[in-house]
Structure formats: C-alpha cells, structure tokens
Amino acid sequence: MNTQAKALPVIALVGRPNVGKSTLFNHLTHSRQALVADVPGLTRDRKEAVVRYERYHFRLVDTGGMPFADGEPLSAAVTGQIQAALNAADVILFIVDGADGLNPYDAELYRLLERQHVPVFVLVNKLEHPKHDTALAAFYALGTDRLMGVSALHGRGVGDVMAAVDALVPITAAADADEAPKPIRVAFLGRPNVGKSSLVNAILADERMIVSDIPGTTREAVDIELLRDGQAYRLIDTAGVRRRARTKEYVEKIGVLSSLEAIRRADVVVMVVDAAGEVAEQDARLAGYIQNASRAAVVAMNKWDLLGGKKRREQEAQQRIGERLAFLDFAPLVRTSAVAGTGLGQLFKAINSAFEQYTRNIQTADLNRVIEMSMVRHTPPAKGRSQTKLFYGLQVRTSPPRFRFYTNHPEAITPAYTRFLEHQLRHHFGLKGTPLVLTFEARGGGRRGRVPAG
C-alpha cells in the first residue's frame, strides 16, 4: 500500500521564471536542494520538502516558473505540475520580482491564483534593504492587502511572512514534531532515459515527475516524502547523469552536481539501469560514485518486461549487469518495470534491508567469534617469519558499518585477506546492501591500515 506522508499544511511557491522561488525554497529548507541560476525555467518538476522553520512545521512545494517559455516542448507538462501543486495547497505564496516592477503577467497570474479559494500572499522579492521597500507601491494595483516585501536571498521579511500565514492557516509545530522518526532517504540514480522518473511515478501511482522521451528531462534532484506500509521515506529523483565532458550546457552541468549531492544526502541509492539495453561505461562510473560515497545501494534492473520473459535473455542481462557494476557487488539486484508496475514490492524490501544493514550494530562478542572462526579457516599473511594475529575487533561506527581490527602486523594485511574477512562478515551477519569499511591497527596504537571493503 502506497500512502503519502502524514498530512501537514501545504504552502506552494508560485511565480514567473527567475523571480526567486527556488531561492526562497532553499532558505526555508536550510538547504541547496533547488538549483538556483540566472536561467529562466530552471525548475521544471514541483519540488517538495517537509519544513521546520523556526517554530513552524509545514510541507513546502516549489513549482516550475509559470508561464513557461513559448515553444518549450514540456510546457503543458510543467503547467500540469503547477496545477497539481495548487490543488493540494492550503496557502499560496505568489513571488514577484520587486526589481522589475509589476509585470503584466503578474496581474494575470494573480487573478488565476485567486480562483483557488485559498489564501494568496504576494511576496515582492529582491528587496534586500529597507530603502528598496518603495517598490511595493507598484504592486498595490493587484488589489490585495496580503502584500509583503522580502529578500529570499538574505531572509529579510520571511519570518513576518510565516507569522502572517500562521495567523490564517496554523503552521506552528506540534509539541512532538521533533520526535517524528526520520525518513529513509532514497536517491534514484542513473543515466538519462533509463526510467528513474517513471519508476518514482510508478511507486507513487501518480504522474509526480515529468516524464518524456527527451533525454535529461529531470534537471535537478527532486525530493518527495512518502509513507509506505508505516515507514517514512524521502525519495530523491535525480537528473540523468552523463559524462561531464559531454555536459555542454550550464544547466546540465549543475544538474550533474545536484545528482552527486543527492548521493551524499541519501542513505540508500537505487542505481537504475536499463535491463534491455547496454550497460555503459557511465553506469560503471556512477556505481563508483556510490561506492566512493560509502552509501547503501540497490540495483534496479528496470524495463525488465522488455526481455519478454525469456529465461536465457534474463540470465544474460543479470550477469551482464552484475559484471559491469562490479563496484556494487554488495548491492542486491531487483527486477523492475516502471511501465508494468512490477517489482516495486521487492524493490522496497531490498531498500529496507539495505538500510537496516547500513545502520546495523554488531555486538563485539559476536564479531570476535566470527574473527576466531575466520582465522581458523584462513590465517592472516605472515610478516617474514612472524605469524600475524588478529587479537580482537570492534565496530566503531555505522552508516556504513566500520570495523577496527587489532593485530600485531597491520601492514601485513593484504587486500585479498581484507576481502576474505569482508565475505565472512557478510556471510555470518547478512550484511547485504551496504559497503563495509575495515581498518587494521597495531594493538596499543601506532601503525594503522584502512581498507574500504565492498
């Protein structure tokens, strides 16, 4: 059962392109989730976040700039996303550019927003200093008394806006708001057109992400809150990542950086590949990014339905994917089809399991029993004529699990022996879906060796 996260008052940010909606979104969320650049129409998908700003608690939705550029093939899809955000909104913050004055489109959009039958606040943005407040006068022509000057860049006036919203639609945080369990953060990563956004849409059973056959439709990482079977998630749909040398457009380049930042924000990364197509060099490169960031991972072999149910083709595809993504050999492979809506239950089981192992604590006594059994099975490499011994080990951190082993010869521990120990840990403790980090230190301190496993 797919259910949206617990209902909170919804505030929607709406306005023409480049008036500062994403800047305000970033200020309220204390983040850089929304891309900000002097490029009209940069935000296409609606972006959501659960916000705790000062004493306030609400859901914030950032929309694509409206109206979208004439002739842009995604215009209708962007407009649909904006309307979906408006339909769900309890309050609308209509952002206008104080430096530009009242634009004819602003008056037209304001009349449209008034039909939503929810409070609309007009925020005159880019008033960085009180001396700029004279720019407010031009906007009184809209005929509203809910007119406020702000600077999204510096946060000026934002607290007053939140207080005014709270007076109409209570958004003050409940006493137990901070006690709510943190969601599992799941980033969907992959090359353009492998079906990342379609997979997220299938999960939500909603055209939540804009999907088209135009490669690179998703330009920035988009966060969506989800409650599924009692577990909260934050899904992060990322821009399709090409090789940086091929990302000629500035917007696409910062989309790549946004995707890499999404990996760093995630607990679990779902690496989406095209099961029926080529597993390219860039897929392997992305797998390396995930491994370098030490994040839990699941590989979604999407478009599985295109293999036609032929066992030989399925076996070849799974083998090809596993070999190509050697960096993620610890990640489970899940067969999915966004179009058919299959494999989603198995995908979430794999995500939950990977997160559980990623955050798992192993008792020291249990760990040392495995070490003793491992040394009996395969003794560590000797240093000259001196036998290498592992005296004991302990887990020093989680997310991912990090283990420190104390030995008389840390420099004698080879990568091959480290892999052997890693396999033993995975075998005995079921550590599937998470990277491991193993370090070796001389008993009493001093010489140390670190080998990231998995």
C-alpha positions as CSV (number, residue, x, y, z in Angstrom):
1,M,0.0,0.0,0.0
2,N,1.4,3.4,-1.0
3,T,0.4,6.3,1.1
4,Q,1.6,9.9,1.2
5,A,3.4,11.0,4.3
6,K,1.4,12.4,7.3
7,A,-0.7,15.4,6.2
8,L,0.7,18.8,7.0
9,P,-0.4,22.2,5.9
10,V,0.9,22.7,2.3
11,I,2.4,26.0,1.2
12,A,3.0,26.4,-2.6
13,L,5.5,28.8,-4.1
14,V,4.3,30.1,-7.4
15,G,5.6,32.8,-9.8
16,R,7.1,33.7,-13.2
17,P,10.5,32.2,-14.0
18,N,13.5,33.6,-12.2
19,V,11.7,35.6,-9.6
20,G,13.4,33.8,-6.7
21,K,11.1,30.8,-5.8
22,S,13.9,28.4,-5.6
23,T,16.0,30.8,-3.5
24,L,13.1,31.1,-1.0
25,F,12.7,27.3,-1.0
26,N,16.4,26.9,-0.1
27,H,16.1,29.5,2.6
28,L,13.1,27.9,4.2
29,T,14.5,24.4,4.0
30,H,18.0,25.4,5.1
31,S,19.4,23.6,2.0
32,R,20.6,23.8,-1.5
33,Q,18.0,21.3,-2.8
34,A,16.7,23.6,-5.5
35,L,19.1,24.7,-8.3
36,V,19.5,28.4,-8.5
37,A,20.9,30.1,-11.6
38,D,20.1,33.0,-13.8
39,V,18.4,30.7,-16.3
40,P,14.6,31.1,-16.8
41,G,12.6,28.0,-16.4
42,L,15.3,26.1,-14.5
43,T,12.8,24.4,-12.1
44,R,10.5,22.0,-14.1
45,D,9.3,19.4,-11.6
46,R,7.5,20.5,-8.5
47,K,9.8,20.1,-5.5
48,E,8.6,19.2,-2.0
49,A,10.1,19.3,1.4
50,V,8.8,18.9,5.0
51,V,10.0,22.1,6.6
52,R,10.7,23.0,10.2
53,Y,11.4,26.7,10.1
54,E,11.8,28.4,13.5
55,R,8.6,27.3,15.3
56,Y,6.7,26.4,12.1
57,H,6.1,23.0,10.6
58,F,4.6,22.5,7.1
59,R,5.1,21.0,3.7
60,L,6.6,23.3,1.1
61,V,6.2,22.9,-2.7
62,D,8.3,24.8,-5.2
63,T,6.8,24.9,-8.7
64,G,8.2,25.5,-12.2
65,G,8.1,29.1,-13.4
66,M,4.8,30.0,-14.9
67,P,4.1,30.7,-17.7
68,F,6.8,28.5,-19.2
69,A,8.8,29.7,-22.2
70,D,6.9,29.7,-25.5
71,G,7.7,26.8,-27.8
72,E,9.2,24.7,-25.0
73,P,8.0,21.1,-25.6
74,L,7.4,20.4,-21.9
75,S,5.2,23.5,-21.3
76,A,2.0,21.5,-20.9
77,A,3.6,19.1,-18.5
78,V,5.1,21.9,-16.4
79,T,1.7,23.6,-16.3
80,G,0.1,20.4,-15.1
81,Q,2.7,20.0,-12.3
82,I,1.9,23.6,-11.2
83,Q,-1.8,23.0,-11.2
84,A,-1.3,19.8,-9.2
85,A,0.6,21.8,-6.6
86,L,-2.1,24.5,-6.4
87,N,-4.8,21.8,-6.0
88,A,-3.0,20.5,-2.9
89,A,-2.1,23.9,-1.4
90,D,-3.5,25.4,1.8
91,V,-1.7,28.7,1.2
92,I,-0.1,30.1,-1.9
93,L,3.0,32.4,-1.8
94,F,3.0,34.3,-5.1
95,I,6.5,35.5,-5.7
96,V,7.1,38.6,-7.8
97,D,10.3,40.5,-8.7
98,G,10.5,43.8,-6.9
99,A,13.4,44.9,-9.1
100,D,11.3,44.5,-12.3
101,G,8.1,46.2,-11.1
102,L,4.6,44.9,-11.8
103,N,4.7,42.7,-14.9
104,P,1.5,42.3,-17.0
105,Y,1.8,38.5,-16.4
106,D,1.9,39.1,-12.7
107,A,-1.6,40.6,-12.7
108,E,-2.9,37.8,-15.0
109,L,-1.3,35.1,-12.8
110,Y,-2.7,36.7,-9.6
111,R,-6.2,36.6,-11.0
112,L,-5.7,32.9,-11.8
113,L,-4.4,32.2,-8.3
114,E,-7.4,34.0,-6.7
115,R,-9.7,31.3,-8.1
116,Q,-8.0,28.6,-6.0
117,H,-10.1,29.7,-3.0
118,V,-7.1,29.5,-0.6
119,P,-5.2,32.5,0.9
120,V,-2.7,34.1,-1.5
121,F,0.2,36.2,-0.2
122,V,2.0,38.4,-2.7
123,L,5.7,38.4,-1.8
124,V,7.7,41.2,-3.5
125,N,11.1,39.6,-3.7
126,K,14.6,41.1,-4.1
127,L,14.0,43.9,-1.6
128,E,17.4,43.4,0.0
129,H,17.3,46.7,2.1
130,P,14.5,48.8,3.7
131,K,15.2,51.6,1.2
132,H,14.0,49.2,-1.6
133,D,10.5,48.9,0.0
134,T,9.3,51.8,-2.2
135,A,9.0,49.1,-4.9
136,L,6.0,47.7,-3.0
137,A,3.8,50.6,-4.2
138,A,3.5,49.3,-7.8
139,F,2.1,46.0,-6.6
140,Y,-0.9,47.5,-4.7
141,A,-2.5,47.7,-8.1
142,L,-3.2,44.0,-7.6
143,G,-5.8,45.0,-5.0
144,T,-4.6,42.8,-2.2
145,D,-3.8,43.6,1.4
146,R,-1.7,40.5,1.7
147,L,1.4,42.2,0.2
148,M,4.8,41.8,1.8
149,G,8.3,42.7,0.9
150,V,11.1,40.1,1.3
151,S,14.6,39.2,0.3
152,A,14.7,35.4,-0.3
153,L,18.5,35.6,-0.6
154,H,19.0,37.2,2.8
155,G,15.9,36.0,4.6
156,R,14.6,39.5,5.2
157,G,10.9,39.6,6.0
158,V,10.5,35.8,5.8
159,G,9.7,35.5,9.5
160,D,6.9,38.0,9.1
161,V,5.5,36.1,6.2
162,M,5.4,32.9,8.2
163,A,3.7,34.7,11.1
164,A,1.1,36.1,8.7
165,V,0.5,32.6,7.2
166,D,0.2,31.1,10.7
167,A,-2.5,33.6,11.6
168,L,-4.7,32.2,8.8
169,V,-3.6,28.6,8.5
170,P,-1.9,27.3,11.7
171,I,1.6,26.0,10.9
172,T,3.1,26.1,14.3
173,A,4.9,22.8,15.0
174,A,3.2,20.3,17.3
175,A,5.0,19.7,20.6
176,D,6.1,16.2,19.4
177,A,7.1,17.3,15.9
178,D,10.8,16.9,16.5
179,E,10.1,13.3,17.8
180,A,8.9,12.1,14.4
181,P,11.0,9.3,13.0
182,K,13.4,10.4,10.3
183,P,12.6,9.0,6.9
184,I,14.9,6.7,5.0
185,R,16.5,8.9,2.3
186,V,16.5,7.1,-1.0
187,A,18.1,8.6,-4.1
188,F,17.4,7.2,-7.6
189,L,20.4,7.5,-9.9
190,G,21.2,6.5,-13.4
191,R,21.9,7.6,-17.0
192,P,19.3,9.6,-18.8
193,N,16.3,7.7,-20.0
194,V,16.8,4.5,-18.0
195,G,13.4,5.1,-16.3
196,K,14.3,6.8,-13.0
197,S,11.3,9.2,-13.0
198,S,9.0,6.6,-14.4
199,L,10.0,4.3,-11.6
200,V,9.3,7.0,-9.0
201,N,5.9,7.7,-10.7
202,A,5.0,4.0,-10.5
203,I,5.9,4.0,-6.8
204,L,3.7,6.9,-6.2
205,A,1.0,5.7,-8.6
206,D,1.0,9.3,-9.7
207,E,2.5,11.4,-12.6
208,R,4.6,13.1,-9.9
209,M,7.7,13.6,-12.0
210,I,7.6,15.0,-15.5
211,V,8.4,12.1,-17.9
212,S,9.1,12.4,-21.6
213,D,11.2,10.8,-24.3
214,I,13.5,13.8,-24.3
215,P,16.8,12.7,-22.6
216,G,17.6,14.8,-19.5
217,T,14.0,15.9,-18.7
218,T,14.8,16.0,-15.0
219,R,17.2,18.8,-14.5
220,E,17.6,18.8,-10.7
221,A,17.2,16.4,-7.8
222,V,13.6,16.4,-6.5
223,D,12.6,15.3,-3.0
224,I,9.3,13.6,-2.4
225,E,8.0,12.5,1.1
226,L,6.3,9.1,1.1
227,L,4.7,6.9,3.8
228,R,4.6,3.2,2.7
229,D,3.5,0.4,5.0
230,G,4.1,2.6,8.0
231,Q,7.7,3.5,7.0
232,A,8.6,7.1,6.1
233,Y,10.8,7.7,3.0
234,R,12.3,10.7,1.3
235,L,12.6,9.8,-2.4
236,I,15.2,11.8,-4.3
237,D,14.7,11.7,-8.1
238,T,18.0,12.9,-9.7
239,A,18.9,14.3,-13.0
240,G,20.2,11.8,-15.5
241,V,24.0,11.9,-15.3
242,R,26.1,11.9,-18.4
243,R,29.9,12.1,-18.6
244,R,30.9,15.6,-17.5
245,A,32.8,16.2,-20.8
246,R,29.5,15.8,-22.6
247,T,27.5,18.1,-20.5
248,K,27.9,21.3,-22.5
249,E,25.0,23.2,-21.2
250,Y,25.5,25.0,-17.9
251,V,22.1,23.8,-16.6
252,E,23.0,20.2,-17.3
253,K,26.4,20.6,-15.6
254,I,24.8,21.8,-12.4
255,G,22.2,19.0,-12.7
256,V,25.2,16.6,-12.5
257,L,26.4,18.3,-9.4
258,S,22.9,18.2,-7.9
259,S,22.8,14.4,-8.6
260,L,26.2,13.9,-6.9
261,E,24.9,15.9,-3.9
262,A,21.8,13.7,-3.8
263,I,24.1,10.7,-3.4
264,R,25.7,12.4,-0.4
265,R,22.3,13.2,1.1
266,A,21.0,9.7,0.7
267,D,21.1,6.7,3.0
268,V,20.3,4.2,0.2
269,V,21.0,4.8,-3.5
270,V,18.9,2.9,-6.1
271,M,21.1,2.6,-9.2
272,V,18.7,2.3,-12.1
273,V,19.9,0.6,-15.2
274,D,18.2,-0.4,-18.5
275,A,17.9,-4.2,-18.3
276,A,17.1,-4.5,-22.0
277,G,19.8,-2.1,-23.2
278,E,23.5,-1.6,-23.0
279,V,25.2,-1.3,-19.6
280,A,27.5,1.5,-20.5
281,E,30.8,2.8,-19.1
282,Q,28.9,5.7,-17.5
283,D,26.8,3.1,-15.5
284,A,30.0,1.8,-14.0
285,R,31.2,5.3,-13.3
286,L,28.1,6.1,-11.4
287,A,28.5,2.9,-9.4
288,G,31.9,4.1,-8.5
289,Y,30.4,7.4,-7.2
290,I,28.1,5.5,-5.0
291,Q,30.9,3.3,-3.6
292,N,33.2,6.3,-3.0
293,A,30.4,8.0,-1.1
294,S,30.0,4.8,1.1
295,R,26.2,4.6,0.7
296,A,24.0,1.6,0.8
297,A,22.8,0.5,-2.6
298,V,20.2,-1.4,-4.6
299,V,20.4,-2.0,-8.3
300,A,17.0,-1.7,-10.1
301,M,17.2,-3.6,-13.4
302,N,14.4,-1.5,-15.0
303,K,12.5,-2.3,-18.2
304,W,12.7,-6.0,-17.3
305,D,9.4,-6.6,-19.1
306,L,11.2,-5.8,-22.4
307,L,13.1,-9.1,-22.1
308,G,9.9,-10.9,-22.9
309,G,10.1,-13.5,-20.1
310,K,12.8,-15.4,-22.0
311,K,15.0,-17.1,-19.4
312,R,18.2,-17.0,-21.4
313,R,17.9,-13.3,-22.1
314,E,17.1,-12.7,-18.4
315,Q,20.1,-14.6,-17.2
316,E,22.4,-12.9,-19.7
317,A,21.1,-9.5,-18.7
318,Q,21.5,-10.1,-15.0
319,Q,25.0,-11.5,-15.5
320,R,26.0,-8.5,-17.7
321,I,24.7,-6.0,-15.2
322,G,26.4,-7.7,-12.3
323,E,29.8,-7.8,-14.1
324,R,29.5,-4.2,-15.3
325,L,28.7,-2.9,-11.9
326,A,31.4,-4.7,-10.0
327,F,31.9,-1.7,-7.7
328,L,28.4,-2.5,-6.3
329,D,28.8,-6.2,-5.9
330,F,27.4,-5.9,-2.4
331,A,24.1,-4.4,-3.8
332,P,21.1,-6.7,-4.4
333,L,19.7,-6.8,-8.0
334,V,16.0,-6.3,-8.3
335,R,13.9,-6.8,-11.4
336,T,11.6,-3.8,-12.0
337,S,9.3,-2.5,-14.7
338,A,8.0,1.1,-14.3
339,V,5.6,0.6,-17.2
340,A,4.1,-2.7,-15.9
341,G,4.4,-1.6,-12.2
342,T,6.2,-4.9,-11.3
343,G,8.9,-5.5,-8.8
344,L,8.1,-2.5,-6.7
345,G,7.4,-4.5,-3.6
346,Q,10.7,-6.4,-3.9
347,L,12.5,-3.0,-4.5
348,F,11.2,-1.7,-1.2
349,K,12.1,-4.9,0.6
350,A,15.7,-4.5,-0.7
351,I,15.8,-0.8,0.2
352,N,14.6,-1.6,3.8
353,S,17.0,-4.4,4.2
354,A,20.0,-2.4,2.8
355,F,19.1,0.5,5.2
356,E,18.8,-2.0,8.1
357,Q,22.3,-3.4,7.4
358,Y,23.7,0.1,6.7
359,T,22.8,1.2,10.2
360,R,23.4,-2.1,12.0
361,N,25.4,-2.5,15.1
362,I,27.2,-5.8,15.6
363,Q,27.9,-6.9,19.2
364,T,31.6,-7.1,20.0
365,A,31.3,-10.7,21.3
366,D,29.6,-11.9,18.2
367,L,32.1,-10.1,16.0
368,N,35.1,-11.7,17.8
369,R,33.6,-15.2,17.5
370,V,33.5,-14.7,13.7
371,I,37.1,-13.4,13.7
372,E,38.2,-16.6,15.6
373,M,36.4,-18.8,13.1
374,S,37.8,-16.9,10.2
375,M,41.4,-17.2,11.4
376,V,41.0,-21.0,11.8
377,R,39.7,-21.2,8.3
378,H,42.3,-18.8,6.7
379,T,45.3,-17.5,8.7
380,P,46.4,-13.9,8.0
381,P,49.5,-13.4,5.9
382,A,52.7,-13.7,7.9
383,K,55.3,-10.9,8.2
384,G,58.6,-12.7,7.4
385,R,58.8,-15.5,9.9
386,S,56.5,-13.8,12.4
387,Q,52.9,-15.0,12.4
388,T,50.2,-12.3,12.0
389,K,47.4,-12.5,14.6
390,L,44.1,-10.7,14.8
391,F,43.7,-10.2,18.6
392,Y,40.2,-8.7,18.5
393,G,37.9,-6.4,16.7
394,L,35.1,-4.0,17.3
395,Q,32.6,-2.0,15.4
396,V,33.4,1.7,15.6
397,R,30.6,3.3,13.5
398,T,27.5,2.7,11.5
399,S,26.2,4.2,8.2
400,P,28.1,2.3,6.9
401,P,29.4,-0.3,9.4
402,R,33.0,0.3,10.2
403,F,35.2,-2.3,11.9
404,R,38.6,-1.9,13.5
405,F,40.8,-5.0,14.0
406,Y,43.8,-5.0,16.3
407,T,46.8,-7.0,15.1
408,N,50.5,-7.3,15.6
409,H,51.3,-6.7,11.9
410,P,48.7,-4.3,10.3
411,E,51.0,-3.7,7.4
412,A,50.9,-7.5,6.6
413,I,47.1,-7.5,6.0
414,T,46.6,-7.7,2.2
415,P,43.6,-6.5,0.2
416,A,42.9,-10.2,-0.5
417,Y,42.7,-11.0,3.2
418,T,40.5,-8.0,3.8
419,R,38.1,-9.2,1.1
420,F,38.1,-12.6,2.8
421,L,37.2,-11.1,6.2
422,E,34.5,-8.9,4.5
423,H,32.9,-12.1,2.9
424,Q,33.0,-13.7,6.3
425,L,31.2,-10.8,7.9
426,R,28.6,-10.7,5.2
427,H,28.1,-14.5,5.4
428,H,27.7,-14.6,9.2
429,F,25.8,-11.3,9.7
430,G,23.9,-11.0,6.5
431,L,25.4,-7.6,5.7
432,K,23.9,-7.3,2.2
433,G,23.3,-3.9,0.5
434,T,25.8,-1.9,2.5
435,P,29.5,-1.2,1.9
436,L,31.9,-2.1,4.8
437,V,35.0,-0.3,6.0
438,L,37.7,-2.4,7.6
439,T,40.7,-0.9,9.4
440,F,43.7,-2.7,11.0
441,E,45.7,-1.2,13.8
442,A,48.6,-2.4,15.9
443,R,47.5,-3.3,19.4
444,G,48.3,-0.4,21.6
445,G,48.0,2.1,18.8
446,G,50.5,3.3,16.2
447,R,50.6,1.7,12.7
448,R,47.3,1.6,11.0
449,G,45.9,0.4,7.7
450,R,42.5,1.2,6.3
451,V,40.8,-0.8,3.6
452,P,37.3,0.0,2.5
453,A,35.6,-3.2,1.7
454,G,32.7,-3.9,-0.6
